[in-house]
C-alpha cells in the first residue's frame, strides 16, 4: 500500500509546517500525487478537506499556546497564517466557541482536533471488479446544486436533493428520456481547495427540447474506471467508494484525472433492495 504510506508522509509534512505557509501543491508533491488526486484521496480517506484539516490543527495548537503561555493574540494569529487579529478571532470563535482572549480565563471549554493518523491494512481478501472504458464527450441534462464539502455537508445535501427530485417528479421525467447509461448523479465541478462542488442529477441528453428549468453540462472525453455496485442504496455504493480510495487507487497506480465523477443508476428496480445494481464511474490516468 505504497500510496497510503505516502499519504502518511504528507500528513507528517503538514504537521511539521503548520506554522509555515503550506501550499497544496507542495503537500501533494510529498505524496507523489497530482494536486487534484491528492485532495480527493485525502478527503475520501479522512472525511476532511486538506484546508479544513490544516485550519483545525492550527487552531488547536493556537488554543494550547494561548492557555499555556503569555503570548499575545496578535503573535499567535501571525504565527498561524492569519492576516489580522480579527480574522483569527473569527476563525477561532467558530471552532472553539469563545474568543482567543477569553482562553486565558479559568475553566474555559476548548475543542481539540488531534493529529490525524490511520493504520495501513493490507486487505485484498475481497476482490474488486472493474473495467476500463474509453468514452467520447457527451452531454447530460437535469438539475444541479452547489454544496460545501466541509464537515460532510455535501453528503447531507446530496441525499436531500435526491429525496426532493424523487418527490417532485424530476427523477421520473429524466428516466423517461435518459440515454443508455440511465439516471446519473454527477459531481461535475470541484473548486481548487475542495471546499465545495456542483452535484447534478441528470441523464444523457436524448431529446432536443428541454424543459425550461433543466440545464445542460458536457462531460468531456475520458478514460473511465467503472466499478459495479450490488446492493441497497446508499450503503452499498458508499462501501465501494471507500474501497476505491483505500484499496484500488493505492494498488493499481492509476490516478484521478480531475474530471467529473458519476454514480450511474442502471436498474429500474427499487434502489433499497438487495439486488439493486448501480455503477461508479471515475476518470483516470496512469
ROBAKE-705064 format. One record per atom (N, C-alpha, C, CB): residue in one letter; z, x, y. Coordinates in steps of 0.05 Angstrom, whole numbers, padded with zeros to 5 digits, always signed. Glycine has a CB too. Example, Ala and Ser with C-alpha at 12.3 -4.5 7.8 and 13.67 -1.06 7.14 Angstrom:
// ROBAKE-705064
A+00156+00264-00114;A+00156+00246-00090;A+00156+00264-00066;A+00181+00226-00089;S+00142+00257-00045;S+00143+00273-00021;S+00157+00258+00001;S+00114+00282-00012;
This chain:
// ROBAKE-705064
X+00000+00017-00024;X+00000+00000+00000;X+00000+00018+00025;X+00025-00019+00000;X-00021+00034+00027;X-00022+00053+00050;X-00023+00038+00077;X-00047+00071+00047;X-00036+00015+00078;X-00038+00001+00103;X-00011-00008+00113;X-00056-00023+00099;X+00007-00017+00094;X+00033-00026+00102;X+00050-00002+00110;X+00047-00041+00080;X+00046+00021+00097;X+00061+00045+00105;X+00054+00053+00134;X+00055+00068+00086;X+00028+00050+00141;X+00020+00056+00168;X+00032+00036+00188;X-00011+00056+00170;X+00036+00011+00180;X+00049-00008+00197;X+00078+00001+00203;X+00050-00036+00185;X+00092+00011+00183;X+00119+00021+00187;X+00119+00045+00207;X+00131+00029+00161;X+00099+00062+00205;X+00097+00085+00223;X+00092+00075+00251;X+00075+00104+00214;X+00077+00054+00255;X+00072+00044+00282;X+00097+00032+00294;X+00050+00022+00281;X+00114+00019+00277;X+00140+00009+00287;X+00158+00032+00296;X+00154-00008+00265;X+00158+00053+00280;X+00173+00077+00287;X+00164+00088+00314;X+00171+00099+00266;X+00138+00089+00318;X+00126+00098+00344;X+00136+00080+00367;X+00096+00098+00343;X+00135+00054+00363;X+00144+00036+00384;X+00174+00041+00391;X+00140+00007+00376;X+00190+00044+00370;X+00219+00048+00375;X+00224+00073+00390;X+00233+00048+00348;X+00209+00095+00385;X+00213+00120+00399;X+00204+00119+00428;X+00198+00142+00385;X+00188+00098+00435;X+00176+00098+00461;X+00182+00072+00477;X+00147+00102+00460;X+00203+00059+00470;X+00210+00034+00484;X+00215+00038+00514;X+00234+00021+00471;X+00223+00062+00521;X+00228+00068+00550;X+00204+00082+00563;X+00253+00084+00553;X+00181+00082+00549;X+00157+00093+00560;X+00136+00071+00562;X+00147+00117+00542;X+00112+00078+00572;X+00090+00059+00575;X+00076+00057+00548;X+00070+00068+00597;X+00080+00035+00534;X+00068+00030+00508;X+00042+00015+00510;X+00088+00015+00489;X+00021+00026+00500;X-00005+00013+00500;X-00013+00005+00472;X-00027+00032+00512;X-00024-00020+00469;X-00032-00030+00443;X-00051-00011+00429;X-00044-00057+00446;X-00069+00001+00445;X-00089+00019+00434;X-00076+00043+00420;X-00108+00030+00455;X-00055+00054+00432;X-00041+00077+00421;X-00025+00069+00396;X-00022+00090+00442;X-00012+00046+00397;X+00003+00037+00374;X-00015+00032+00350;X+00019+00011+00380;X-00038+00019+00355;X-00057+00013+00334;X-00068+00039+00322;X-00080-00004+00344;X-00072+00060+00340;X-00082+00085+00330;X-00063+00098+00311;X-00088+00104+00354;X-00037+00096+00315;X-00018+00106+00296;X-00021+00094+00269;X+00011+00101+00306;X-00028+00068+00269;X-00032+00054+00243;X-00061+00057+00232;X-00027+00024+00247;X-00077+00073+00247;X-00105+00078+00239;X-00121+00051+00236;X-00106+00093+00212;X-00116+00033+00255;X-00130+00007+00255;X-00142+00002+00282;X-00110-00015+00247;X-00161-00016+00283;X-00171-00026+00308;X-00149-00042+00322;X-00197-00043+00305;X-00152-00044+00348;X-00132-00059+00364;X-00129-00088+00354;X-00139-00059+00393;X-00152-00101+00350;X-00152-00129+00342;X-00139-00132+00314;X-00180-00141+00342;X-00148-00116+00295;X-00137-00119+00268;X-00107-00113+00267;X-00152-00100+00249;X-00099-00093+00282;X-00070-00086+00282;X-00054-00110+00293;X-00065-00061+00299;X-00063-00122+00315;X-00049-00144+00326;X-00047-00168+00307;X-00062-00153+00352;X-00069-00174+00294;X-00069-00197+00275;X-00051-00191+00251;X-00097-00203+00266;X-00053-00167+00241;X-00037-00160+00217;X-00008-00159+00224;X-00046-00133+00206;X-00001-00147+00247;X+00027-00146+00256;X+00039-00174+00258;X+00030-00131+00282;X+00024-00192+00271;X+00033-00219+00276;X+00037-00234+00250;X+00014-00234+00294;X+00017-00231+00231;X+00019-00246+00206;X+00042-00236+00188;X-00007-00243+00191;X+00047-00209+00189;X+00068-00198+00173;X+00096-00202+00184;X+00064-00168+00169;X+00099-00203+00210;X+00125-00203+00223;X+00133-00230+00235;X+00127-00182+00243;X+00113-00246+00243;X+00119-00271+00257;X+00122-00267+00287;X+00145-00283+00247;X+00118-00242+00297;X+00119-00236+00325;X+00092-00225+00334;X+00142-00215+00332;X+00085-00230+00359;X+00063-00214+00371;X+00074-00186+00377;X+00051-00228+00396;X+00056-00167+00381;X+00065-00140+00387;X+00080-00140+00414;X+00041-00120+00388;X+00069-00153+00434;X+00081-00154+00460;X+00109-00168+00459;X+00063-00169+00480;X+00111-00189+00443;X+00136-00203+00440;X+00157-00185+00428;X+00132-00229+00424;X+00150-00170+00407;X+00169-00152+00394;X+00179-00131+00413;X+00156-00139+00369;X+00160-00118+00428;X+00168-00097+00447;X+00186-00108+00468;X+00143-00084+00459;X+00179-00132+00479;X+00195-00144+00500;X+00223-00150+00490;X+00182-00170+00510;X+00226-00162+00466;X+00252-00169+00456;X+00269-00144+00450;X+00249-00185+00430;X+00257-00123+00440;X+00272-00099+00434;X+00281-00086+00460;X+00254-00079+00418;X+00264-00085+00480;X+00272-00072+00505;X+00295-00088+00518;X+00248-00072+00525;X+00294-00114+00518;X+00315-00130+00530;X+00341-00128+00514;X+00307-00159+00533;X+00339-00124+00488;X+00363-00119+00472;X+00377-00093+00479;X+00356-00119+00442;X+00361-00072+00482;X+00372-00046+00489;X+00382-00046+00518;X+00351-00024+00486;X+00368-00060+00535;X+00377-00063+00563;X+00404-00076+00565;X+00356-00079+00580;X+00409-00097+00550;X+00435-00110+00550;X+00457-00092+00540;X+00434-00136+00532;X+00451-00076+00519;X+00471-00057+00509;X+00479-00036+00530;X+00461-00044+00484;X+00459-00026+00544;X+00464-00006+00565;X+00480-00018+00588;X+00438+00005+00575;X+00474-00042+00596;X+00489-00055+00618;X+00518-00060+00610;X+00475-00081+00626;X+00523-00067+00585;X+00550-00073+00576;X+00567-00048+00573;X+00549-00088+00549;X+00554-00027+00563;X+00569-00003+00555;X+00568+00020+00575;X+00559+00007+00529;X+00556+00016+00598;X+00555+00038+00618;X+00557+00026+00646;X+00530+00055+00614;X+00557+00044+00666;X+00558+00036+00693;X+00530+00037+00706;X+00577+00054+00709;X+00510+00037+00690;X+00483+00039+00700;X+00476+00015+00718;X+00463+00041+00677;X+00460+00019+00738;X+00452-00003+00756;X+00430-00020+00744;X+00443+00009+00783;X+00429-00045+00751;X+00409-00063+00741;X+00381-00053+00748;X+00413-00091+00752;X+00377-00043+00772;X+00350-00034+00780;X+00341-00010+00764;X+00350-00027+00810;X+00360+00007+00756;X+00353+00030+00740;X+00345+00022+00711;X+00376+00051+00739;X+00359+00002+00701;X+00352-00008+00674;X+00325-00021+00675;X+00373-00027+00663;X+00320-00036+00696;X+00294-00050+00699;X+00271-00030+00700;X+00294-00067+00725;X+00274-00009+00715;X+00253+00011+00717;X+00250+00026+00691;X+00260+00032+00739;X+00272+00032+00677;X+00271+00046+00652;X+00254+00032+00631;X+00299+00051+00641;X+00256+00005+00630;X+00242-00010+00610;X+00217-00024+00620;X+00261-00031+00599;X+00206-00013+00642;X+00179-00020+00650;X+00176-00044+00668;X+00164-00025+00626;X+00197-00054+00680;X+00195-00077+00698;X+00191-00067+00727;X+00220-00095+00696;X+00173-00080+00741;X+00165-00071+00767;X+00185-00077+00789;X+00139-00083+00775;X+00203-00096+00783;X+00223-00104+00803;X+00248-00115+00789;X+00211-00124+00823;X+00271-00114+00802;X+00295-00126+00791;X+00291-00156+00786;X+00319-00122+00809;X+00275-00169+00802;X+00271-00198+00800;X+00256-00205+00774;X+00255-00208+00824;X+00235-00190+00768;X+00220-00195+00743;X+00237-00189+00719;X+00194-00179+00743;X+00253-00168+00721;X+00271-00160+00699;X+00292-00182+00695;X+00285-00133+00705;X+00304-00192+00717;X+00324-00213+00715;X+00313-00238+00702;X+00336-00219+00743;X+00289-00246+00710;X+00276-00269+00698;X+00272-00267+00668;X+00249-00275+00712;X+00262-00244+00659;X+00258-00239+00631;X+00284-00238+00616;X+00241-00214+00626;X+00304-00225+00628;X+00330-00221+00616;X+00344-00248+00612;X+00347-00203+00633;X+00342-00265+00632;X+00355-00291+00631;X+00341-00309+00610;X+00354-00305+00658;X+00315-00306+00607;X+00300-00322+00588;X+00310-00315+00559;X+00270-00317+00590;X+00316-00290+00554;X+00325-00282+00527;X+00355-00287+00523;X+00319-00253+00523;X+00371-00278+00542;X+00400-00278+00538;X+00415-00302+00550;X+00411-00253+00550;X+00401-00316+00568;X+00414-00340+00580;X+00432-00334+00604;X+00429-00354+00559;X+00435-00309+00611;X+00451-00301+00634;X+00436-00279+00650;X+00479-00291+00626;X+00445-00273+00674;X+00432-00252+00690;X+00442-00225+00681;X+00437-00257+00720;X+00427-00204+00686;X+00436-00177+00679;X+00463-00170+00691;X+00416-00156+00688;X+00468-00177+00716;X+00493-00171+00729;X+00517-00184+00716;X+00492-00178+00759;X+00512-00207+00703;X+00534-00222+00690;X+00542-00210+00663;X+00526-00251+00686;X+00526-00191+00653;X+00533-00180+00627;X+00558-00163+00627;X+00510-00163+00616;X+00566-00153+00650;X+00589-00136+00652;X+00616-00152+00651;X+00588-00119+00676;X+00613-00178+00653;X+00637-00195+00652;X+00646-00198+00623;X+00632-00222+00665;X+00671-00203+00619;X+00683-00205+00592;X+00672-00229+00578;X+00713-00205+00594;X+00671-00227+00552;X+00665-00250+00533;X+00638-00263+00539;X+00687-00270+00536;X+00618-00247+00547;X+00592-00258+00551;X+00576-00258+00524;X+00576-00243+00573;X+00562-00280+00519;X+00547-00282+00494;X+00518-00271+00499;X+00546-00311+00484;X+00510-00252+00483;X+00484-00240+00486;X+00469-00241+00459;X+00486-00210+00495;X+00443-00241+00461;X+00426-00241+00437;X+00417-00212+00431;X+00401-00259+00441;X+00414-00206+00405;X+00405-00180+00396;X+00381-00184+00377;X+00427-00164+00383;X+00359-00171+00383;X+00336-00170+00366;X+00335-00143+00352;X+00310-00177+00381;X+00343-00141+00327;X+00345-00115+00314;X+00318-00103+00309;X+00360-00118+00288;X+00318-00077+00305;X+00294-00063+00298;X+00281-00075+00273;X+00299-00032+00294;X+00255-00078+00274;X+00241-00091+00252;X+00238-00072+00229;X+00214-00101+00261;X+00242-00082+00205;X+00237-00066+00181;X+00230-00085+00158;X+00262-00049+00173;X+00214-00076+00140;X+00207-00092+00116;X+00202-00074+00093;X+00183-00111+00122;X+00207-00084+00070;X+00202-00068+00046;X+00174-00071+00036;X+00222-00077+00023;X+00163-00049+00027;X+00136-00049+00016;X+00138-00054-00014;X+00121-00022+00023;X+00127-00076-00023;X+00128-00082-00051;X+00100-00082-00063;X+00142-00110-00055;X+00097-00068-00085;X+00072-00069-00099;X+00071-00094-00115;X+00068-00044-00116;X+00053-00113-00108;X+00052-00138-00122;X+00029-00137-00143;X+00048-00162-00102;X+00008-00151-00138;X-00015-00149-00155;X-00011-00163-00182;X-00022-00121-00160;X+00012-00177-00185;X+00017-00190-00211;X+00000-00216-00213;X+00047-00196-00214;X-00008-00226-00190;X-00026-00250-00190;X-00052-00241-00176;X-00012-00275-00175;X-00074-00243-00190;X-00099-00235-00178;X-00108-00252-00155;X-00121-00234-00199;X-00123-00241-00136;X-00134-00256-00114;X-00164-00258-00117;X-00126-00242-00087;X-00174-00283-00119;X-00202-00287-00119;X-00213-00287-00091;X-00209-00314-00134;X-00237-00276-00087;X-00250-00277-00061;X-00280-00271-00066;X-00238-00257-00041;X-00296-00277-00046;X-00324-00270-00047;X-00332-00261-00019;X-00342-00293-00056;X-00351-00243-00018;X-00362-00233+00008;X-00389-00245+00012;X-00363-00201+00008;X-00393-00258+00035;X-00419-00270+00041;X-00428-00263+00069;X-00417-00301+00038;X-00454-00263+00073;X-00466-00259+00099;X-00476-00287+00109;X-00490-00239+00098;X-00469-00293+00134;X-00478-00319+00145;X-00488-00315+00173;X-00454-00340+00144;X-00511-00327+00178;X-00522-00325+00205;X-00505-00342+00225;X-00551-00336+00205;X-00510-00337+00250;X-00495-00352+00271;X-00500-00382+00267;X-00503-00343+00299;X-00479-00398+00273;X-00482-00427+00271;X-00464-00440+00292;X-00475-00437+00243;X-00468-00465+00297;X-00453-00479+00318;X-00435-00500+00305;X-00472-00493+00338;X-00410-00501+00316;X-00392-00522+00307;X-00387-00540+00331;X-00366-00510+00296;X-00381-00565+00324;X-00375-00585+00345;X-00349-00599+00338;X-00398-00607+00347;X-00335-00608+00359;X-00309-00621+00355;X-00293-00620+00380;X-00295-00608+00332;X-00266-00617+00377;X-00248-00615+00399;X-00229-00592+00395;X-00232-00641+00403;X-00218-00581+00417;X-00201-00558+00415;X-00176-00560+00433;X-00216-00532+00422;X-00157-00543+00427;X-00133-00539+00444;X-00128-00510+00448;X-00108-00553+00431;X-00115-00503+00470;X-00106-00475+00474;X-00076-00476+00469;X-00113-00465+00502;X-00066-00456+00454;X-00038-00456+00447;X-00027-00428+00448;X-00033-00469+00420;X-00002-00425+00456;X+00012-00399+00455;X+00018-00391+00426;X+00037-00400+00472;X+00018-00365+00421;X+00026-00355+00395;X+00055-00346+00394;X+00008-00332+00386;X+00068-00347+00417;X+00096-00337+00419;X+00115-00355+00404;X+00105-00334+00448;X+00131-00343+00387;X+00152-00358+00372;X+00141-00378+00353;X+00169-00372+00392;X+00116-00374+00343;X+00104-00393+00324;X+00096-00419+00336;X+00123-00398+00302;X+00094-00420+00363;X+00086-00446+00376;X+00059-00456+00367;X+00086-00442+00407;X+00041-00437+00361;X+00014-00445+00352;X+00015-00461+00326;X-00004-00420+00349;X+00032-00453+00308;X+00034-00467+00282;X+00043-00496+00287;X+00054-00453+00264;X+00062-00500+00304;X+00072-00527+00310;X+00050-00544+00324;X+00097-00526+00327;X+00037-00531+00344;X+00017-00546+00360;X-00008-00553+00343;X+00009-00530+00384;X-00016-00534+00326;X-00039-00539+00309;X-00033-00562+00289;X-00048-00514+00294;X-00010-00561+00277;X-00002-00583+00259;X-00002-00610+00273;X+00025-00578+00246;X+00008-00611+00297;X+00009-00636+00312;X-00020-00644+00320;X+00026-00632+00338;X-00037-00625+00325;X-00065-00630+00333;X-00080-00643+00309;X-00080-00604+00341;X-00074-00634+00285;X-00087-00646+00261;X-00077-00675+00257;X-00081-00629+00236;X-00051-00679+00261;X-00040-00706+00258;X-00053-00725+00278;X-00009-00706+00262;X-00055-00716+00303;X-00068-00732+00324;X-00097-00738+00317;X-00066-00717+00351;X-00112-00717+00307;X-00140-00721+00301;X-00144-00740+00277;X-00153-00694+00294;X-00126-00739+00258;X-00128-00758+00235;X-00122-00786+00244;X-00108-00750+00213;X-00104-00789+00263;X-00096-00816+00272;X-00116-00828+00292;X-00069-00815+00285;X-00128-00812+00309;X-00147-00823+00329;X-00176-00825+00319;X-00145-00807+00354;X-00181-00817+00294;X-00207-00820+00282;X-00226-00796+00285;X-00220-00843+00294;X-00217-00775+00299;X-00234-00752+00303;X-00242-00739+00276;X-00221-00731+00320;X-00223-00735+00259;X-00229-00723+00233;X-00249-00740+00217;X-00203-00720+00216;X-00246-00766+00218;X-00264-00784+00203;X-00292-00782+00214;X-00254-00813+00205;X-00295-00782+00241;X-00321-00780+00253;X-00335-00754+00247;X-00320-00785+00283;X-00319-00732+00247;X-00331-00706+00241;X-00340-00705+00212;X-00310-00684+00246;X-00324-00717+00194;X-00330-00717+00165;X-00357-00731+00160;X-00308-00730+00149;X-00363-00752+00176;X-00388-00767+00173;X-00412-00750+00179;X-00388-00792+00191;X-00409-00731+00198;X-00432-00717+00208;X-00431-00687+00202;X-00435-00721+00237;X-00411-00678+00186;X-00407-00650+00182;X-00429-00638+00165;X-00379-00644+00169;X-00433-00612+00168;X-00453-00598+00153;X-00443-00590+00125;X-00463-00574+00167;X-00455-00569+00115;X-00449-00560+00087;X-00420-00552+00083;X-00468-00538+00080;X-00408-00540+00103;X-00381-00529+00099;X-00360-00550+00097;X-00374-00510+00122;X-00363-00572+00111;X-00342-00592+00112;X-00326-00590+00137;X-00323-00590+00088;X-00302-00602+00138;X-00285-00600+00161;X-00275-00571+00165;X-00261-00620+00159;X-00274-00563+00190;X-00266-00535+00196;X-00244-00535+00217;X-00291-00520+00207;X-00224-00519+00211;X-00204-00512+00231;X-00208-00483+00239;X-00174-00516+00220;X-00216-00478+00264;X-00224-00451+00272;X-00208-00440+00295;X-00254-00451+00279;X-00198-00415+00291;X-00186-00400+00314;X-00210-00385+00326;X-00163-00381+00304;X-00219-00395+00349;X-00244-00385+00360;X-00241-00366+00383;X-00261-00408+00369;X-00217-00362+00393;X-00213-00343+00415;X-00184-00334+00416;X-00221-00357+00442;X-00180-00308+00415;X-00153-00296+00418;X-00154-00280+00445;X-00145-00278+00394;X-00132-00281+00460;X-00131-00265+00483;X-00124-00236+00475;X-00110-00275+00504;X-00127-00217+00493;X-00125-00189+00486;X-00097-00181+00477;X-00133-00172+00509;X-00077-00196+00484;X-00049-00189+00476;X-00039-00207+00454;X-00031-00191+00500;X-00056-00223+00442;X-00048-00242+00421;X-00026-00261+00430;X-00039-00226+00397;X-00026-00268+00455;X-00005-00287+00465;X-00015-00316+00464;X+00003-00279+00494;X-00041-00321+00462;X-00050-00348+00459;X-00077-00348+00446;X-00051-00363+00486;X-00085-00372+00437;X-00111-00374+00424;X-00122-00403+00428;X-00109-00368+00394;X-00148-00406+00423;X-00160-00433+00422;X-00165-00441+00394;X-00187-00433+00439;X-00156-00464+00386;X-00159-00474+00359;X-00177-00499+00361;X-00132-00481+00346;X-00197-00500+00344;X-00216-00522+00345;X-00218-00536+00318;X-00244-00512+00353;X-00216-00562+00318;X-00222-00579+00295;X-00251-00588+00297;X-00202-00603+00292;X-00267-00581+00278;X-00295-00587+00281;X-00311-00587+00255;X-00308-00568+00300;X-00337-00585+00257;X-00355-00584+00234;X-00381-00572+00244;X-00360-00613+00222;X-00397-00562+00225;X-00423-00551+00232;X-00439-00573+00246;X-00438-00541+00207;X-00453-00565+00267;X-00469-00584+00282;X-00492-00595+00265;X-00480-00571+00308;X-00492-00621+00262;X-00512-00634+00245;X-00526-00657+00258;X-00499-00643+00219;X-00518-00661+00284;X-00530-00683+00299;X-00538-00673+00327;X-00511-00708+00301;X-00558-00685+00340;X-00567-00675+00366;X-00551-00688+00389;X-00596-00681+00369;X-00544-00714+00385;X-00530-00728+00406;X-00500-00729+00400;X-00541-00757+00410;X-00484-00714+00416;X-00455-00713+00411;X-00440-00733+00428;X-00445-00685+00417;X-00418-00743+00418;X-00400-00759+00435;X-00393-00743+00460;X-00374-00768+00419;X-00389-00757+00482;X-00384-00744+00507;X-00360-00725+00507;X-00382-00764+00529;X-00339-00732+00492;X-00315-00717+00493;X-00315-00692+00475;X-00292-00734+00486;X-00336-00690+00458;X-00337-00667+00440;X-00348-00642+00454;X-00355-00674+00416;X-00343-00619+00442;X-00352-00594+00453;X-00366-00578+00431;X-00329-00577+00465;X-00381-00558+00440;X-00396-00540+00421;X-00386-00512+00424;X-00426-00542+00425;X-00385-00497+00402;X-00379-00468+00402;X-00396-00454+00381;X-00349-00463+00398;X-00407-00432+00389;X-00423-00416+00369;X-00405-00397+00354;X-00446-00401+00384;X-00408-00397+00328;X-00395-00378+00310;X-00416-00356+00305;X-00385-00391+00284;X-00411-00331+00313;X-00431-00310+00311;X-00436-00302+00282;X-00423-00286+00326;X-00459-00290+00277;X-00466-00280+00250;X-00445-00260+00242;X-00494-00267+00250;X-00437-00260+00217;X-00416-00243+00208;X-00417-00239+00178;X-00388-00254+00216;X-00403-00218+00169;X-00396-00215+00141;X-00369-00228+00137;X-00396-00185+00132;X-00366-00246+00118;X-00342-00261+00114;X-00329-00256+00087;X-00347-00292+00117;X-00303-00253+00088;X-00287-00254+00063;X-00278-00282+00060;X-00263-00233+00063;X-00284-00295+00037;X-00278-00323+00033;X-00258-00325+00010;X-00304-00340+00027;X-00235-00337+00016;X-00214-00339-00004;X-00210-00369-00012;X-00187-00328+00007;X-00212-00375-00038;X-00207-00402-00047;X-00177-00409-00046;X-00218-00407-00075;X-00171-00434-00039;X-00143-00443-00038;X-00141-00468-00055;X-00134-00449-00009;X-00124-00468-00075;X-00119-00491-00092;X-00091-00501-00088;X-00125-00484-00122;X-00088-00526-00080;X-00061-00538-00077;X-00058-00554-00052;X-00041-00516-00078;X-00034-00566-00050;X-00028-00584-00028;X-00025-00569-00002;X-00003-00600-00034;X-00034-00582+00019;X-00031-00572+00047;X-00003-00579+00057;X-00053-00583+00066;X+00009-00563+00074;X-00001-00537+00084;X+00009-00513+00068;X+00006-00534+00113;X+00027-00518+00048;X+00040-00496+00034;X+00020-00478+00021;X+00059-00507+00014;X-00001-00489+00007;X-00019-00473-00008;X-00035-00454+00010;X-00039-00491-00023;X-00044-00464+00032;X-00061-00447+00050;X-00044-00426+00064;X-00076-00464+00070;X-00019-00433+00071;X-00001-00413+00083;X+00005-00390+00064;X+00025-00427+00092;X+00008-00396+00039;X+00014-00376+00019;X-00010-00356+00017;X+00019-00388-00008;X-00034-00367+00017;X-00057-00349+00015;X-00060-00332+00041;X-00083-00366+00011;X-00055-00344+00064;X-00056-00328+00089;X-00037-00304+00087;X-00048-00346+00113;X-00012-00309+00077;X+00007-00288+00074;X-00003-00266+00056;X+00034-00299+00063;X-00015-00273+00033;X-00024-00254+00014;X-00048-00238+00025;X-00032-00268-00012;X-00065-00251+00041;X-00088-00236+00052;X-00078-00212+00068;X-00105-00255+00070;X-00058-00217+00085;X-00049-00195+00103;X-00030-00176+00090;X-00037-00207+00128;X-00014-00186+00071;X+00006-00168+00059;X-00005-00153+00034;X+00030-00183+00051;X-00026-00164+00022;X-00037-00152-00003;X-00067-00144-00001;X-00033-00170-00026;X-00083-00164+00008;X-00112-00159+00006;X-00122-00138+00026;X-00127-00185+00010;X-00116-00141+00051;X-00125-00122+00071;X-00115-00093+00064;X-00116-00130+00099;X-00089-00089+00059;X-00080-00062+00053;X-00093-00050+00027;X-00050-00062+00049;X-00100-00068+00008;X-00110-00058-00017;X-00140-00052-00017;X-00104-00078-00039;X-00156-00064+00001;X-00185-00063-00001;X-00198-00044+00018;X-00196-00090+00003;X-00185-00037+00040;X-00198-00021+00060;X-00215-00036+00080;X-00214+00000+00047;X-00217-00062+00077;X-00231-00078+00097;X-00213-00082+00122;X-00239-00106+00085;X-00226-00089+00144;X-00211-00094+00169;X-00222-00119+00182;X-00214-00069+00188;X-00206-00132+00197;X-00214-00156+00212;X-00236-00148+00232;X-00190-00169+00226;X-00257-00164+00233;X-00279-00157+00251;X-00277-00170+00279;X-00305-00166+00238;X-00254-00180+00286;X-00249-00190+00313;X-00264-00215+00320;X-00254-00169+00333;X-00273-00231+00301;X-00286-00256+00306;X-00269-00279+00300;X-00313-00257+00291;X-00280-00303+00301;X-00265-00328+00294;X-00256-00328+00265;X-00282-00352+00300;X-00233-00340+00260;X-00223-00345+00233;X-00226-00375+00228;X-00194-00336+00229;X-00232-00382+00202;X-00236-00410+00196;X-00220-00418+00171;X-00266-00416+00192;X-00209-00442+00172;X-00200-00456+00148;X-00220-00478+00143;X-00170-00467+00152;X-00231-00478+00119;X-00252-00497+00112;X-00241-00517+00092;X-00278-00483+00101;X-00242-00542+00099;X-00231-00563+00081;X-00254-00577+00067;X-00214-00584+00098;X-00259-00567+00042;X-00283-00575+00027;X-00281-00601+00012;X-00290-00553+00008;X-00257-00608+00005;X-00253-00630-00013;X-00248-00657+00002;X-00229-00625-00032;X-00260-00679-00007;X-00255-00705+00005;X-00229-00717-00005;X-00278-00724+00000;X-00216-00704-00024;X-00191-00715-00036;X-00168-00713-00017;X-00184-00699-00062;X-00146-00724-00025;X-00121-00724-00010;X-00112-00695-00006;X-00099-00741-00024;X-00109-00686+00019;X-00101-00658+00024;X-00073-00651+00015;X-00104-00651+00053;X-00057-00672+00009;X-00030-00667-00001;X-00027-00667-00031;X-00011-00687+00011;X-00050-00669-00045;X-00050-00669-00074;X-00051-00641-00085;X-00073-00686-00085;X-00041-00637-00109;X-00040-00610-00121;X-00068-00600-00128;X-00023-00611-00145;X-00088-00617-00131;X-00115-00608-00138;X-00133-00606-00114;X-00127-00627-00159;X-00122-00606-00090;X-00138-00604-00066;X-00150-00576-00064;X-00122-00610-00040;X-00176-00574-00054;X-00189-00548-00052;X-00197-00543-00023;X-00214-00547-00070;X-00191-00519-00014;X-00199-00510+00013;X-00205-00480+00012;X-00177-00517+00034;X-00214-00469+00035;X-00221-00441+00036;X-00212-00429+00062;X-00251-00437+00032;X-00206-00403+00062;X-00201-00387+00086;X-00225-00368+00089;X-00174-00372+00084;X-00236-00368+00113;X-00259-00350+00120;X-00250-00330+00141;X-00283-00366+00130;X-00252-00305+00136;X-00244-00284+00155;X-00267-00264+00159;X-00218-00269+00145;X-00276-00259+00184;X-00297-00240+00188;X-00286-00211+00184;X-00308-00242+00217;X-00301-00195+00170;X-00291-00169+00162;X-00311-00147+00167;X-00283-00169+00132;X-00301-00122+00167;X-00318-00099+00167;X-00303-00077+00152;X-00324-00090+00197;X-00318-00057+00143;X-00306-00034+00129;X-00294-00015+00149;X-00326-00020+00111;
